[in-house]
Amino acid sequence: MEGAISTPANTRVAVVTGGNKGIGLVVCRQLAGNGGVTVVLTARDEARGAAVVHELTELGLSGVLFHQLDITDASSIARLAGFLKARFGKLDILINNAAIGGVEYAHDTDFGSVTEKEKENLSGMDMDQRLGWLWVNSRETYDTAKKGLRTNYYGTKQVIEAFLPLLQASSDGRIVNVSSHFGQLRVRSSDNYCM
């Protein structure tokens, strides 16, 4: 779980939730590549998270370690907070990146059944075209909306609350919340109305 990297007292400590893929992984690479930062990459799936840290280490980014974290599980959050307190005594940067889409896709939840042609078409679409595609190929049910709120809002809130004492122990604590265009509600017929 936890790596065995040494951390000088002047090293900054960053936690990236959902760091095993996508934007979270890019953020981990950037932070680790800048030096002077120990990155705690977190993910729900321990095997995938550990594999990503191994890949980053193979690329020469030695300041990255993995810790399992499910932001919807209070005991998982508490375990990471305890680890951070015992190991570092502080947290300098918290990047809240872990999230779920909150919708069901007609194909499946991971775009696994989307054909290569559909992937190619999606990559060539502008934002309105992608929203149109999602409108046709996805749906939000009560259960998916509940899971989305539980993860994206309440999970992130619980992480911030648990790590706030560690951030306050830093001389320059920072919180970064990553979001997407899906954080905006829009009337489909007009770009003029966003909430």
Summary of the structure (lengths in Angstrom):
residues: 195
radius of gyration: 18.4
end to end distance: 40.6
largest distance: 54.9
contacts: 547
relative contact order: 0.16
helix: 45%
strand: 16%
